[in-house]
Amino acid sequence: MAMSVGTRGDNAIVPQMNVTPLVNVVLVLLIIFMVITPLLAKTFWIHTPKQEKKEVEARALLEDPTPPLVLRVGADRSLQLNGSIVSFEEMPERLRRVFAARTDHILFFDADDRAPYGFVVQVMDQARDGGAVTIAALTEPLTEPSPPSN
């Protein structure tokens, strides 16, 4: 319902907006979207491999043929590769030889808190040049696994 108030004469034509076509169009669009929306759902099929669980003996864990490779940087800029002292210049070649005999190229990196940051970054770059694919920073010292109590 529309009501017009004004100072025009009684015979004046007052334009009024007819909203019926607008409501019809909106309802048709609403029905179209309600019908189409469920059809737009995408379905992805994921084929995951079967889970295979295998019991591993504790003795097999203790007798690891390839112990982790640990590079330590001391506060006095000293480098140790699995306990043996290595110079900064020979470290990449030594790492290449070690990684040639291993299947994994993982290097555990342990730097003293007082070691100069720039030197530590240079050592990590040298380790990357030596063939280390993954450099894992140690936050706690590595310990030998304790034998299981039977």
Backbone hydrogen bonds, N-H to C=O, Kabsch-Sander energy under -0.5 kcal/mol:
donor,donor_aa,acceptor,acceptor_aa,energy
12,A,9,G,-1.3
14,V,12,A,-0.6
19,V,17,M,-0.7
23,V,19,V,-2.4
24,N,20,T,-2.2
25,V,21,P,-2.3
26,V,22,L,-2.2
27,L,23,V,-2.4
28,V,24,N,-2.1
29,L,25,V,-2.3
30,L,26,V,-2.4
31,I,27,L,-2.2
32,I,28,V,-2.3
33,F,29,L,-2.6
34,M,30,L,-2.2
35,V,31,I,-1.7
36,I,32,I,-2.3
37,T,33,F,-2.3
39,L,36,I,-1.0
40,L,36,I,-0.8
40,L,37,T,-1.2
41,A,38,P,-0.7
44,F,42,K,-0.5
46,I,44,F,-0.6
47,H,45,W,-0.5
48,T,46,I,-0.8
52,E,50,K,-0.5
53,K,51,Q,-0.6
61,L,57,E,-1.1
62,L,58,A,-1.6
63,E,59,R,-1.8
64,D,62,L,-0.9
70,V,68,P,-0.7
71,L,108,F,-3.0
72,R,70,V,-0.5
72,R,80,Q,-2.9
73,V,110,D,-2.6
74,G,72,R,-0.5
74,G,78,S,-3.0
77,R,74,G,-1.4
79,L,86,V,-0.6
80,Q,72,R,-2.2
81,L,84,S,-3.0
82,N,70,V,-2.9
82,N,80,Q,-0.7
84,S,81,L,-1.6
86,V,79,L,-2.3
91,M,87,S,-1.0
94,R,90,E,-2.2
95,L,91,M,-2.6
96,R,92,P,-2.2
97,R,93,E,-1.9
98,V,94,R,-2.1
99,F,95,L,-3.1
100,A,96,R,-1.5
101,A,97,R,-0.7
101,A,98,V,-0.9
102,R,99,F,-0.9
107,L,134,T,-2.9
108,F,69,L,-3.2
109,F,136,A,-3.2
110,D,71,L,-2.9
112,D,73,V,-2.6
115,A,112,D,-1.5
120,V,116,P,-2.1
121,V,117,Y,-2.2
122,Q,118,G,-2.0
123,V,119,F,-2.4
124,M,120,V,-2.1
125,D,121,V,-2.1
126,Q,122,Q,-2.4
127,A,123,V,-2.3
128,R,124,M,-2.1
129,D,125,D,-2.2
130,G,126,Q,-1.5
131,G,128,R,-1.2
132,A,127,A,-2.0
133,V,105,H,-1.8
133,V,131,G,-0.6
134,T,105,H,-2.0
135,I,133,V,-0.5
136,A,107,L,-2.7
136,A,134,T,-0.6
137,A,135,I,-0.6
138,L,109,F,-3.0
150,N,148,P,-0.6
